[in-house]
């Protein structure tokens, strides 16, 4: 699958459109074919290194999505 990911914190130039492994779907999960994604304040704070939780790399950008289950 394709995803916008980053491997370090920084400005927007750390973002990369790249191949990423497909997510593992558990018994209580759903898989969504994303048709639109959003970037919110928390995404920007994580990318810039100013979020209050530690970010594990590579990190995916976008915690808001719409699509087909």
ABEGO torsion letter per residue (X at the ends): XBBBBBABBEBAAABBBBBBBBBBBBAABBBBBBABBBBBAAAAAAAAGABABBBBOBBBBEABBBEBX
